[in-house]
Amino acid sequence: MGRIRDKFNTMKERGEKALVVYLTAGCPSLDATREFIFALEKAGVDILELGVPFSDPTADGPIIQAASQKALKAGTTLERVLDLVSEVRKTSEIPIVLFGYYNPIFVYGNEKFSEKAAEVGIDGILIVDLPFEEARELRCFTDPKGIDYISLVAPTTGEERIRQITNAATGFLYYVSITGVTGTLKPVIEDIRRGVDQIRKVSSLPVVIGFGISTPAQAAEIVPLGDGIVVGSALMKVIEEGQKKGALIDSVSSFVKDLKKAMGSSKFHG
């Protein structure tokens, strides 16, 4: 049983929901990213989405696009991100999902990537621009290594396609709460409820909700609808502002603690 499944099972037993956060690796540096990971885990993050920077992040909004550019300029590569995870694994068992685009993996080599990812302790991958129909060319290498393939379900996804996606998915399902790029619109509660209910009819996998969740109040409102939430752009904005203030770790930790506190209080409202 993998770290992701263990985490969701443990949280279900406790009656808790998962806080998943996205972090662009290498912004402002890989050394800083390593420190962020430890601080995030200590502050209460349950699962980490570690973003591999890419030159054309089409699914991401301006905040994460800027973070990716900064990371690339700092020399961040897929190889260096995998090496970072290897370092983190010396002292941490936090579930890590590698989040990104297919091009860097394709250039690196699917088989080579799968072997290295499993070796360093990657638990799952989420490749936003690799359609369901084409995922097999990567999954034929990652699945045998026990690496979960996290699948996206959008509000525009039809019933039959949801069934196809969920039948092949592992780890958890990521419900995209808005139609658009990350961090740009506010989710609509009833739309999320309807979408998650549709997924529940065909899959028993945990469902986490992401894209557009940026405040503790939103976290408290949305988390009862699924098994967890994803926060990405808002955290990267905290990091960007923290760099100016010179209080990065404290800013990141405080932000996560506020989210966790709000998620806990949601038990009394949902």
VENQUI-V539749 format. One line per field, one symbol per residue. phi: phi as a letter, one per 20 degrees, with the letter a starting at -180 (. if undefined). psi: psi as a letter, one per 20 degrees, with the letter a starting at -180 (. if undefined). burial: 1 if it has 24 or more other C-alpha atoms within 12 Angstrom, else 0. A space follows every 10 residues. Layout:
phi = ???
psi = ???
burial = ???
//
This chain:
phi = .efffgffff fffemddedd cdcffndebf ffggfggfff fffpfecded eefbfcffed efffgfffff fffenfcggf fffffgffff ccdffcdedr dfggfgffog fffffffffe ofebccdfdd fgfdfgfeff dfgfemefde decdgeffgf fgfffffefc nbddeeeceq efmccefdgf ffgfffgffg fcbdfgdddb nneccgffgf feffecdrcd ccgfffffff ffffemcfff ffffffffff ffffffgedc
psi = prhgggghgg hghikrqpop qppopjoirh ghgghgghgg ghijphppoo poqqhmnhiq ahghghhggg gghjjprggh ghhghgghih iqjppppppb qhghgghhpg ggggggghgi kphrqoohkn qghihhhghi hhgiijoqop qpprhiprgh hgggghhiqr erpoooiroa rqkhrpqpgh gggggghggh hiqjqqpqpr oioiqhghgh hhhiibirqp pfhhghhggg hhhhiklggg gggggghhgh ghhghihii.
burial = 0111101100 0000011111 1111111111 0111111111 1011111111 1111111011 1011111111 1100011111 1111101110 0111111111 1111100001 0011111101 1111111111 0100100110 1110111111 1111101000 0100111111 1111111110 1111011110 0110110111 0110111111 1111110111 1111111111 1111111111 0000000110 1111111111 1111010000
//
